Amino acid sequence: MIGPLNHVGIAVPSIEEAAQVYRDLYGATDITEAGEMMEQGVRFCFVNLPNSQIELIEPLGENSPIKNFLAKNPKGGQHHVCFEVEDIHAAKAEMEAKGATVLNEPRIGAHGTLIIFVHPKNSNGVLIELMETPKHS
Ligand code: CO
């Protein structure tokens, strides 16, 4: 069973330019420094909001999985929605038992906890990220 909405992922050509939009147009003040996940092919930062986060993601490297998405959506677009779960391995087993397609083995995500992605075909066209709730929160 899914828990809180953790973040909404937005793929963009430049996280710095996108962060500026959230600052200038929407008045967001709490935006994290950019991080890199080389093996996942993304640069990222978070726009912190009172109840959630926007995750801005930008392609990193030649084989970035976001490259195709940006080829179809050159200005960027909503890429995934992330919900928290207690136990990622249990969540993966449950998803697969229910016939869903889990796209990866659990791996460390941008929050430092284990994540999986569930294929958009299983959720009305929306790519769903599941992440283990950080233990300190
Ligand atoms: Co995410």
Backbone and ligand atoms as CSV (ligand in chain L), in Angstrom:
chain,resi,resn,atom,element,x,y,z
A,1,MET,N,N,0.847,-1.195,0.000
A,1,MET,CA,C,0.000,0.000,0.000
A,1,MET,C,C,0.882,1.244,0.000
A,2,ILE,N,N,0.564,2.187,-0.895
A,2,ILE,CA,C,1.399,3.372,-0.985
A,2,ILE,C,C,1.125,4.337,0.164
A,3,GLY,N,N,2.173,5.046,0.531
A,3,GLY,CA,C,2.089,6.062,1.569
A,3,GLY,C,C,2.044,7.448,0.954
A,4,PRO,N,N,2.660,8.427,1.611
A,4,PRO,CA,C,2.585,9.810,1.131
A,4,PRO,C,C,3.164,10.001,-0.269
A,5,LEU,N,N,2.617,10.979,-0.982
A,5,LEU,CA,C,3.252,11.457,-2.204
A,5,LEU,C,C,4.568,12.098,-1.784
A,6,ASN,N,N,5.679,11.603,-2.303
A,6,ASN,CA,C,6.971,12.194,-1.938
A,6,ASN,C,C,7.345,13.323,-2.876
A,7,HIS,N,N,7.255,13.075,-4.183
A,7,HIS,CA,C,7.580,14.143,-5.137
A,7,HIS,C,C,6.974,13.863,-6.508
A,8,VAL,N,N,6.954,14.919,-7.313
A,8,VAL,CA,C,6.584,14.817,-8.725
A,8,VAL,C,C,7.852,15.108,-9.519
A,9,GLY,N,N,8.194,14.211,-10.432
A,9,GLY,CA,C,9.413,14.360,-11.228
A,9,GLY,C,C,9.114,15.072,-12.540
A,10,ILE,N,N,9.914,16.111,-12.826
A,10,ILE,CA,C,9.765,16.884,-14.059
A,10,ILE,C,C,11.086,16.809,-14.816
A,11,ALA,N,N,11.036,16.315,-16.040
A,11,ALA,CA,C,12.244,16.263,-16.873
A,11,ALA,C,C,12.393,17.588,-17.598
A,12,VAL,N,N,13.602,18.135,-17.574
A,12,VAL,CA,C,13.852,19.452,-18.176
A,12,VAL,C,C,15.215,19.453,-18.877
A,13,PRO,N,N,15.397,20.339,-19.846
A,13,PRO,CA,C,16.709,20.434,-20.499
A,13,PRO,C,C,17.783,20.990,-19.570
A,14,SER,N,N,17.398,21.861,-18.622
A,14,SER,CA,C,18.366,22.478,-17.701
A,14,SER,C,C,17.712,22.652,-16.341
A,15,ILE,N,N,18.240,21.990,-15.315
A,15,ILE,CA,C,17.629,22.140,-13.991
A,15,ILE,C,C,17.849,23.551,-13.441
A,16,GLU,N,N,18.967,24.215,-13.839
A,16,GLU,CA,C,19.183,25.577,-13.346
A,16,GLU,C,C,18.121,26.531,-13.902
A,17,GLU,N,N,17.846,26.401,-15.205
A,17,GLU,CA,C,16.833,27.274,-15.803
A,17,GLU,C,C,15.446,26.963,-15.250
A,18,ALA,N,N,15.164,25.676,-15.043
A,18,ALA,CA,C,13.858,25.295,-14.501
A,18,ALA,C,C,13.708,25.786,-13.059
A,19,ALA,N,N,14.787,25.686,-12.273
A,19,ALA,CA,C,14.732,26.155,-10.887
A,19,ALA,C,C,14.446,27.654,-10.853
A,20,GLN,N,N,15.001,28.377,-11.819
A,20,GLN,CA,C,14.769,29.820,-11.893
A,20,GLN,C,C,13.295,30.132,-12.137
A,21,VAL,N,N,12.649,29.298,-12.941
A,21,VAL,CA,C,11.206,29.471,-13.176
A,21,VAL,C,C,10.431,29.298,-11.869
A,22,TYR,N,N,10.798,28.257,-11.091
A,22,TYR,CA,C,10.089,28.034,-9.824
A,22,TYR,C,C,10.359,29.171,-8.844
A,23,ARG,N,N,11.574,29.758,-8.918
A,23,ARG,CA,C,11.893,30.917,-8.074
A,23,ARG,C,C,11.133,32.165,-8.521
A,24,ASP,N,N,11.264,32.492,-9.809
A,24,ASP,CA,C,10.778,33.783,-10.303
A,24,ASP,C,C,9.265,33.797,-10.500
A,25,LEU,N,N,8.729,32.740,-11.120
A,25,LEU,CA,C,7.309,32.729,-11.446
A,25,LEU,C,C,6.458,32.304,-10.257
A,26,TYR,N,N,6.945,31.313,-9.496
A,26,TYR,CA,C,6.107,30.748,-8.434
A,26,TYR,C,C,6.569,31.119,-7.026
A,27,GLY,N,N,7.705,31.803,-6.922
A,27,GLY,CA,C,8.135,32.287,-5.616
A,27,GLY,C,C,8.705,31.232,-4.694
A,28,ALA,N,N,9.112,30.094,-5.244
A,28,ALA,CA,C,9.739,29.067,-4.402
A,28,ALA,C,C,11.081,29.584,-3.909
A,29,THR,N,N,11.369,29.350,-2.631
A,29,THR,CA,C,12.608,29.865,-2.052
A,29,THR,C,C,13.565,28.761,-1.629
A,30,ASP,N,N,13.043,27.567,-1.426
A,30,ASP,CA,C,13.867,26.478,-0.893
A,30,ASP,C,C,14.139,25.457,-1.998
A,31,ILE,N,N,15.255,25.639,-2.687
A,31,ILE,CA,C,15.625,24.757,-3.794
A,31,ILE,C,C,17.013,24.211,-3.513
A,32,THR,N,N,17.155,22.901,-3.583
A,32,THR,CA,C,18.420,22.268,-3.182
A,32,THR,C,C,19.496,22.474,-4.247
A,33,GLU,N,N,20.734,22.260,-3.845
A,33,GLU,CA,C,21.847,22.230,-4.789
A,33,GLU,C,C,21.665,21.059,-5.745
A,34,ALA,N,N,22.234,21.178,-6.940
A,34,ALA,CA,C,22.159,20.088,-7.908
A,34,ALA,C,C,23.004,18.911,-7.446
A,35,GLY,N,N,22.483,17.715,-7.691
A,35,GLY,CA,C,23.232,16.482,-7.449
A,35,GLY,C,C,23.326,15.692,-8.740
A,36,GLU,N,N,24.182,14.687,-8.736
A,36,GLU,CA,C,24.343,13.843,-9.927
A,36,GLU,C,C,24.235,12.389,-9.539
A,37,MET,N,N,23.541,11.622,-10.383
A,37,MET,CA,C,23.558,10.170,-10.252
A,37,MET,C,C,24.046,9.626,-11.598
A,38,MET,N,N,25.353,9.486,-11.699
A,38,MET,CA,C,25.976,9.116,-12.964
A,38,MET,C,C,25.419,7.814,-13.524
A,39,GLU,N,N,25.281,6.809,-12.642
A,39,GLU,CA,C,24.860,5.485,-13.141
A,39,GLU,C,C,23.400,5.493,-13.587
A,40,GLN,N,N,22.627,6.486,-13.127
A,40,GLN,CA,C,21.235,6.582,-13.565
A,40,GLN,C,C,21.053,7.631,-14.655
A,41,GLY,N,N,22.141,8.329,-14.985
A,41,GLY,CA,C,22.096,9.256,-16.102
A,41,GLY,C,C,21.278,10.503,-15.849
A,42,VAL,N,N,21.296,10.997,-14.597
A,42,VAL,CA,C,20.546,12.223,-14.317
A,42,VAL,C,C,21.307,13.182,-13.415
A,43,ARG,N,N,21.101,14.472,-13.669
A,43,ARG,CA,C,21.368,15.532,-12.682
A,43,ARG,C,C,20.007,15.887,-12.103
A,44,PHE,N,N,19.978,16.295,-10.845
A,44,PHE,CA,C,18.682,16.553,-10.218
A,44,PHE,C,C,18.809,17.630,-9.153
A,45,CYS,N,N,17.688,18.273,-8.851
A,45,CYS,CA,C,17.580,19.086,-7.644
A,45,CYS,C,C,16.125,19.027,-7.205
A,46,PHE,N,N,15.865,19.456,-5.976
A,46,PHE,CA,C,14.510,19.430,-5.450
A,46,PHE,C,C,14.038,20.839,-5.109
A,47,VAL,N,N,12.806,21.142,-5.523
A,47,VAL,CA,C,12.114,22.343,-5.075
A,47,VAL,C,C,11.291,21.913,-3.868
A,48,ASN,N,N,11.684,22.365,-2.686
A,48,ASN,CA,C,10.994,21.959,-1.466
A,48,ASN,C,C,9.753,22.814,-1.246
A,49,LEU,N,N,8.620,22.151,-1.059
A,49,LEU,CA,C,7.340,22.808,-0.818
A,49,LEU,C,C,6.841,22.380,0.558
A,50,PRO,N,N,5.873,23.103,1.110
A,50,PRO,CA,C,5.423,22.758,2.463
A,50,PRO,C,C,4.970,21.302,2.614
A,51,ASN,N,N,4.341,20.748,1.574
A,51,ASN,CA,C,3.800,19.393,1.725
A,51,ASN,C,C,4.445,18.363,0.809
A,52,SER,N,N,5.358,18.779,-0.052
A,52,SER,CA,C,5.915,17.826,-1.011
A,52,SER,C,C,7.131,18.436,-1.688
A,53,GLN,N,N,7.582,17.794,-2.752
A,53,GLN,CA,C,8.722,18.301,-3.504
A,53,GLN,C,C,8.463,18.145,-4.999
A,54,ILE,N,N,9.068,19.045,-5.754
A,54,ILE,CA,C,9.195,18.862,-7.194
A,54,ILE,C,C,10.636,18.428,-7.446
A,55,GLU,N,N,10.817,17.332,-8.145
A,55,GLU,CA,C,12.155,16.860,-8.507
A,55,GLU,C,C,12.422,17.257,-9.952
A,56,LEU,N,N,13.393,18.116,-10.156
A,56,LEU,CA,C,13.790,18.508,-11.510
A,56,LEU,C,C,14.921,17.585,-11.943
A,57,ILE,N,N,14.772,16.963,-13.105
A,57,ILE,CA,C,15.793,16.032,-13.586
A,57,ILE,C,C,16.217,16.405,-14.999
A,58,GLU,N,N,17.505,16.312,-15.227
A,58,GLU,CA,C,18.144,16.703,-16.486
A,58,GLU,C,C,19.030,15.539,-16.938
A,59,PRO,N,N,19.099,15.270,-18.242
A,59,PRO,CA,C,19.934,14.157,-18.696
A,59,PRO,C,C,21.406,14.365,-18.337
A,60,LEU,N,N,22.073,13.268,-18.003
A,60,LEU,CA,C,23.510,13.283,-17.724
A,60,LEU,C,C,24.127,12.128,-18.502
A,61,GLY,N,N,25.025,12.448,-19.416
A,61,GLY,CA,C,25.702,11.402,-20.182
A,61,GLY,C,C,24.923,10.978,-21.415
A,62,GLU,N,N,25.591,10.158,-22.230
A,62,GLU,CA,C,25.045,9.772,-23.533
A,62,GLU,C,C,23.871,8.817,-23.428
A,63,ASN,N,N,23.848,7.991,-22.386
A,63,ASN,CA,C,22.834,6.938,-22.303
A,63,ASN,C,C,21.736,7.270,-21.297
A,64,SER,N,N,21.549,8.561,-21.041
A,64,SER,CA,C,20.536,8.938,-20.065
A,64,SER,C,C,19.150,8.467,-20.494
A,65,PRO,N,N,18.399,7.840,-19.579
A,65,PRO,CA,C,17.048,7.396,-19.917
A,65,PRO,C,C,16.076,8.559,-20.148
A,66,ILE,N,N,16.479,9.763,-19.770
A,66,ILE,CA,C,15.588,10.916,-19.971
A,66,ILE,C,C,15.724,11.503,-21.373
A,67,LYS,N,N,16.768,11.085,-22.086
A,67,LYS,CA,C,17.018,11.678,-23.410
A,67,LYS,C,C,15.852,11.473,-24.367
A,68,ASN,N,N,15.321,10.254,-24.399
A,68,ASN,CA,C,14.193,9.980,-25.295
A,68,ASN,C,C,12.977,10.814,-24.926
A,69,PHE,N,N,12.754,10.942,-23.612
A,69,PHE,CA,C,11.616,11.729,-23.139
A,69,PHE,C,C,11.731,13.171,-23.621
A,70,LEU,N,N,12.932,13.734,-23.516
A,70,LEU,CA,C,13.114,15.128,-23.942
A,70,LEU,C,C,13.084,15.271,-25.460
A,71,ALA,N,N,13.433,14.192,-26.160
A,71,ALA,CA,C,13.326,14.246,-27.625
A,71,ALA,C,C,11.855,14.420,-28.023
A,72,LYS,N,N,10.970,13.787,-27.248
A,72,LYS,CA,C,9.527,13.905,-27.529
A,72,LYS,C,C,8.934,15.167,-26.914
A,73,ASN,N,N,9.562,15.647,-25.836
A,73,ASN,CA,C,9.050,16.821,-25.113
A,73,ASN,C,C,10.212,17.797,-24.921
A,74,PRO,N,N,10.562,18.515,-25.981
A,74,PRO,CA,C,11.815,19.304,-25.950
A,74,PRO,C,C,11.871,20.358,-24.842
A,75,LYS,N,N,10.732,20.874,-24.429
A,75,LYS,CA,C,10.734,21.887,-23.363
A,75,LYS,C,C,10.661,21.261,-21.979
A,76,GLY,N,N,10.533,19.955,-21.928
A,76,GLY,CA,C,10.397,19.258,-20.663
A,76,GLY,C,C,8.961,18.842,-20.432
A,77,GLY,N,N,8.739,18.143,-19.350
A,77,GLY,CA,C,7.380,17.714,-19.048
A,77,GLY,C,C,7.344,16.852,-17.811
A,78,GLN,N,N,6.123,16.566,-17.376
A,78,GLN,CA,C,5.948,15.748,-16.176
A,78,GLN,C,C,6.370,14.317,-16.489
A,79,HIS,N,N,7.301,13.792,-15.711
A,79,HIS,CA,C,7.968,12.525,-16.039
A,79,HIS,C,C,7.519,11.370,-15.147
A,80,HIS,N,N,7.419,11.578,-13.850
A,80,HIS,CA,C,6.967,10.513,-12.953
A,80,HIS,C,C,6.395,11.097,-11.667
A,81,VAL,N,N,5.699,10.236,-10.944
A,81,VAL,CA,C,5.148,10.583,-9.630
A,81,VAL,C,C,5.714,9.570,-8.648
A,82,CYS,N,N,6.136,10.036,-7.469
A,82,CYS,CA,C,6.798,9.147,-6.505
A,82,CYS,C,C,6.030,9.059,-5.193
A,83,PHE,N,N,5.719,7.834,-4.809
A,83,PHE,CA,C,5.062,7.560,-3.528
A,83,PHE,C,C,6.021,6.807,-2.616
A,84,GLU,N,N,5.864,7.038,-1.328
A,84,GLU,CA,C,6.682,6.322,-0.348
A,84,GLU,C,C,6.046,4.977,0.008
A,85,VAL,N,N,6.925,3.998,0.251
A,85,VAL,CA,C,6.497,2.694,0.770
A,85,VAL,C,C,7.417,2.320,1.928
A,86,GLU,N,N,6.924,1.432,2.779
A,86,GLU,CA,C,7.700,1.012,3.951
A,86,GLU,C,C,8.891,0.145,3.554
A,87,ASP,N,N,8.650,-0.792,2.650
A,87,ASP,CA,C,9.650,-1.820,2.334
A,87,ASP,C,C,9.668,-2.028,0.826
A,88,ILE,N,N,10.752,-1.658,0.169
A,88,ILE,CA,C,10.779,-1.674,-1.299
A,88,ILE,C,C,10.744,-3.095,-1.848
A,89,HIS,N,N,11.371,-4.028,-1.145
A,89,HIS,CA,C,11.384,-5.410,-1.651
A,89,HIS,C,C,9.985,-6.017,-1.563
A,90,ALA,N,N,9.284,-5.715,-0.481
A,90,ALA,CA,C,7.902,-6.197,-0.348
A,90,ALA,C,C,7.015,-5.540,-1.397
A,91,ALA,N,N,7.250,-4.264,-1.652
A,91,ALA,CA,C,6.445,-3.546,-2.651
A,91,ALA,C,C,6.682,-4.131,-4.039
A,92,LYS,N,N,7.939,-4.431,-4.356
A,92,LYS,CA,C,8.255,-5.011,-5.671
A,92,LYS,C,C,7.578,-6.367,-5.833
A,93,ALA,N,N,7.665,-7.200,-4.804
A,93,ALA,CA,C,7.044,-8.529,-4.861
A,93,ALA,C,C,5.532,-8.404,-5.036
A,94,GLU,N,N,4.940,-7.449,-4.341
A,94,GLU,CA,C,3.488,-7.266,-4.427
A,94,GLU,C,C,3.084,-6.775,-5.819
A,95,MET,N,N,3.856,-5.807,-6.353
A,95,MET,CA,C,3.566,-5.300,-7.698
A,95,MET,C,C,3.606,-6.444,-8.708
A,96,GLU,N,N,4.647,-7.259,-8.621
A,96,GLU,CA,C,4.818,-8.340,-9.596
A,96,GLU,C,C,3.760,-9.417,-9.414
A,97,ALA,N,N,3.390,-9.688,-8.169
A,97,ALA,CA,C,2.334,-10.675,-7.911
A,97,ALA,C,C,1.016,-10.208,-8.517
A,98,LYS,N,N,0.829,-8.888,-8.587
A,98,LYS,CA,C,-0.401,-8.334,-9.158
A,98,LYS,C,C,-0.298,-8.139,-10.668
A,99,GLY,N,N,0.843,-8.568,-11.241
A,99,GLY,CA,C,0.982,-8.542,-12.690
A,99,GLY,C,C,1.573,-7.275,-13.261
A,100,ALA,N,N,2.033,-6.370,-12.414
A,100,ALA,CA,C,2.626,-5.125,-12.914
A,100,ALA,C,C,4.065,-5.365,-13.370
A,101,THR,N,N,4.537,-4.490,-14.240
A,101,THR,CA,C,5.909,-4.576,-14.740
A,101,THR,C,C,6.791,-3.612,-13.962
A,102,VAL,N,N,7.682,-4.161,-13.146
A,102,VAL,CA,C,8.654,-3.342,-12.412
A,102,VAL,C,C,9.897,-3.220,-13.281
A,103,LEU,N,N,10.341,-1.983,-13.501
A,103,LEU,CA,C,11.356,-1.718,-14.517
A,103,LEU,C,C,12.793,-1.924,-14.050
A,104,ASN,N,N,13.023,-2.043,-12.747
A,104,ASN,CA,C,14.407,-2.164,-12.277
A,104,ASN,C,C,14.465,-2.899,-10.946
A,105,GLU,N,N,15.633,-3.449,-10.669
A,105,GLU,CA,C,15.887,-3.965,-9.324
A,105,GLU,C,C,15.994,-2.768,-8.384
A,106,PRO,N,N,15.650,-2.944,-7.106
A,106,PRO,CA,C,15.772,-1.814,-6.179
A,106,PRO,C,C,17.181,-1.221,-6.205
A,107,ARG,N,N,17.238,0.111,-6.318
A,107,ARG,CA,C,18.524,0.809,-6.347
A,107,ARG,C,C,18.371,2.108,-5.565
A,108,ILE,N,N,19.514,2.672,-5.212
A,108,ILE,CA,C,19.497,3.893,-4.405
A,108,ILE,C,C,19.082,5.082,-5.278
A,109,GLY,N,N,18.100,5.836,-4.813
A,109,GLY,CA,C,17.613,7.005,-5.543
A,109,GLY,C,C,18.139,8.307,-4.973
A,110,ALA,N,N,17.550,9.398,-5.432
A,110,ALA,CA,C,18.055,10.732,-5.094
A,110,ALA,C,C,17.948,11.065,-3.606
A,111,HIS,N,N,17.071,10.363,-2.882
A,111,HIS,CA,C,16.945,10.611,-1.447
A,111,HIS,C,C,17.800,9.662,-0.615
A,112,GLY,N,N,18.580,8.814,-1.308
A,112,GLY,CA,C,19.450,7.897,-0.581
A,112,GLY,C,C,18.744,6.657,-0.068
A,113,THR,N,N,17.505,6.430,-0.505
A,113,THR,CA,C,16.803,5.198,-0.134
A,113,THR,C,C,16.492,4.418,-1.408
A,114,LEU,N,N,16.093,3.167,-1.231
A,114,LEU,CA,C,15.862,2.282,-2.374
A,114,LEU,C,C,14.600,2.679,-3.134
A,115,ILE,N,N,14.702,2.596,-4.470
A,115,ILE,CA,C,13.580,2.944,-5.339
A,115,ILE,C,C,13.369,1.873,-6.415
A,116,ILE,N,N,12.123,1.802,-6.911
A,116,ILE,CA,C,11.813,1.054,-8.130
A,116,ILE,C,C,10.876,1.917,-8.975
A,117,PHE,N,N,10.816,1.586,-10.263
A,117,PHE,CA,C,9.857,2.236,-11.153
A,117,PHE,C,C,8.884,1.192,-11.687
A,118,VAL,N,N,7.605,1.572,-11.768
A,118,VAL,CA,C,6.558,0.702,-12.305
A,118,VAL,C,C,6.140,1.272,-13.660
A,119,HIS,N,N,6.049,0.389,-14.644
A,119,HIS,CA,C,5.790,0.781,-16.038
A,119,HIS,C,C,4.511,1.617,-16.165
A,120,PRO,N,N,4.560,2.668,-16.998
A,120,PRO,CA,C,3.378,3.529,-17.174
A,120,PRO,C,C,2.136,2.776,-17.656
A,121,LYS,N,N,2.331,1.673,-18.372
A,121,LYS,CA,C,1.168,0.947,-18.905
A,121,LYS,C,C,0.286,0.401,-17.782
A,122,ASN,N,N,0.858,0.250,-16.587
A,122,ASN,CA,C,0.098,-0.289,-15.458
A,122,ASN,C,C,-0.685,0.777,-14.700
A,123,SER,N,N,-0.437,2.060,-15.007
A,123,SER,CA,C,-1.024,3.138,-14.197
A,123,SER,C,C,-1.485,4.291,-15.071
A,124,ASN,N,N,-2.331,3.978,-16.043
A,124,ASN,CA,C,-2.960,5.035,-16.846
A,124,ASN,C,C,-1.950,5.955,-17.505
A,125,GLY,N,N,-0.824,5.386,-17.925
A,125,GLY,CA,C,0.157,6.172,-18.653
A,125,GLY,C,C,1.133,6.944,-17.790
A,126,VAL,N,N,1.050,6.753,-16.471
A,126,VAL,CA,C,1.949,7.505,-15.574
A,126,VAL,C,C,3.060,6.583,-15.057
A,127,LEU,N,N,4.307,6.994,-15.252
A,127,LEU,CA,C,5.438,6.281,-14.660
A,127,LEU,C,C,5.412,6.516,-13.158
A,128,ILE,N,N,5.393,5.428,-12.386
A,128,ILE,CA,C,5.320,5.546,-10.923
A,128,ILE,C,C,6.643,5.116,-10.311
A,129,GLU,N,N,7.206,5.984,-9.482
A,129,GLU,CA,C,8.382,5.636,-8.680
A,129,GLU,C,C,7.897,5.298,-7.275
A,130,LEU,N,N,8.410,4.205,-6.739
A,130,LEU,CA,C,8.169,3.887,-5.331
A,130,LEU,C,C,9.496,3.993,-4.609
A,131,MET,N,N,9.519,4.677,-3.476
A,131,MET,CA,C,10.769,4.813,-2.705
A,131,MET,C,C,10.518,4.458,-1.251
A,132,GLU,N,N,11.520,3.846,-0.649
A,132,GLU,CA,C,11.411,3.569,0.784
A,132,GLU,C,C,11.447,4.876,1.552
A,133,THR,N,N,10.561,4.999,2.525
A,133,THR,CA,C,10.532,6.194,3.364
A,133,THR,C,C,11.879,6.356,4.062
A,134,PRO,N,N,12.492,7.550,3.950
A,134,PRO,CA,C,13.749,7.759,4.678
A,134,PRO,C,C,13.539,7.522,6.175
A,135,LYS,N,N,14.488,6.835,6.805
A,135,LYS,CA,C,14.303,6.417,8.199
A,135,LYS,C,C,14.268,7.594,9.166
A,136,HIS,N,N,14.902,8.715,8.788
A,136,HIS,CA,C,15.003,9.838,9.728
A,136,HIS,C,C,13.763,10.725,9.713
A,137,SER,N,N,12.846,10.473,8.731
A,137,SER,CA,C,11.703,11.397,8.651
A,137,SER,C,C,10.474,10.822,9.334
L,1,CO,CO,CO,11.929,10.765,-8.604
